[in-house]
Amino acid sequence: MRALRGLRGQLALAFGLATGLAGFYQYRQVGRVLHQGDDRRLRARAQALLSRVEVDGVLPVVPLPSHGEQVRVVIEVAGQPAHELFHSPSFRGPAEKQAVDTTRMVEEQRAAYDELGRPVRVRLWLAHSAAPLAADLRRVRLGLGAVLAGSLALAAGLAAGLGWWVLRPLRRIGAAPSPERLPEPATGDEVQELAQALNRMLDRLQAGAELQDNFLAAAAHELRTPLAVLQTALAVTRQAPKLPASLRAPLDAQAQELQRLGRLVEDFLLVSRLRSDALPLTRRPVALDELVLAAADQLLPRFMAAGWPLHLTIAESVADYAVAGDADKLTTVMLNLLENALRHALPGTAVRVVVGAGSYNRPFLCRGQQPTPRLARRPDPPHHRPLPSRCAERRSGSEPVAQQPHCRAARCPTGPARSRWSPVRAAAAATAGQKLSLTSRLMAAGQA
């Protein structure tokens, strides 16, 4: 029943019903024609036999029926009971015919005079088997059934083709990377109305997205100034020599919260720039190993305060990690990955950063992924895309971002394609049988 709810199913059902009704009507018409033809032949045969019946002689003359025919001849004289002249042994009367409908019967009569010159009425019943007519009807049913089956198959094919043709605009919408208006055909039918309705819906969605982006950008810009003022005032207050010791701990906590709020505002600003394609890119030679080392050093105090070890491994097999890319954006991606590992990892988790050589064509897979209770309570909304993946996509142009449940992989080529590539992996691998990995590879052209 679910298939009948779609456009193709409804078209196939409509074609099938129309074909079935047409076939049933044709069968009724053909059956009526066959019955009428058989009745005409039987009646013509009965009239021919009746014309050969002679009752004006001393002995009446009755013609014999052919093979498969049954005849009964009766003479009726006014004021006297009917006198039967001939009766075939297998002849069934009208009552018996109705009980067992295996024969077809007609009745003919004519006026005549007997040997005494009295007017009489000669009545003749002629019957033959209904098997030939039934065989003809069976052949008609088989033929119409075959035609109906072929028509249903053709209807299904036409419905599928017509549905594919009609739903082309919807497939273009699903395949488009961004909201795209549909062409509105000037046909004046349902397709034009559907295209217009979808375009109005796309306009509303686009307007809502632009309003959200504008609000996000404006809020991020407006919050930077008061945050800077608060951070400066708090820093001056914390450096006061007469500050009581009892206030230093609350002020330190406020400073950390302001720093976290500042990073959140910077993330909002980065998201607005990514959506508006206004993110500036400055490509220059970057030492990828030094960039990863600087990012790890920047977040090392936070890992130590949380009691989580941070391991950094740089493969010595790669002679040079120099790549052509934007150092600021790569640093943002790396910091976001490490912060995600710091924020979502379970207690006692060891975070390992590995910088080494790899193949660009190697698939990005996350093995042994298990959702943690914290991540299970905070699922990503359908429209959510983490900053590392969006930065990676912005860095790589049209390169897709591969995502899997509880695992995200960003692929970012920063230079011309070569046979050797340098991936950066930031992974949080838990011990004691539990694992949580936040994996991203920044593919950068390097020389081994």
ABEGO torsion letter per residue (X at the ends): XAAAABAAAAAAAAAAAAAAAAAAAAAAAAAAAAAAAAAAAAAAAAAAAAAABBAABABBBBBBBBBGBBBBBBBBBBGBBBBBABBBAABBBAAAAAABBABBBBBBBBBBBBAAGBBBBBBBBBBBBAAAAAAAAAAAAAAAAAAAAAAAAAAAAAAAAAAAAAAAAAAAAAABABBBBBBBBBAGBAAAAAAAAAAAAAAAAAAAAAAAAAAAAAAAAAAAAAAAAAAAAAAAAAABAABBAAAAAAAAAAAAAAAAAAAAAAAAAAAAAAAAGABBBBBBBBBAAAAAAAAAAAAAAAAAAAGBBBBBBBBAABABABBBBBAAAAAAAAAAAAAAAAAABBBGBBBBBBBBBBBAABBBBBBGBBBBAAAAABBBBAABBBAAAAAAAAAAEABBBBBBBGBBBBBBBABBBBABBBBBBBBBBBBGGBBBBBBBBBBBBBBX
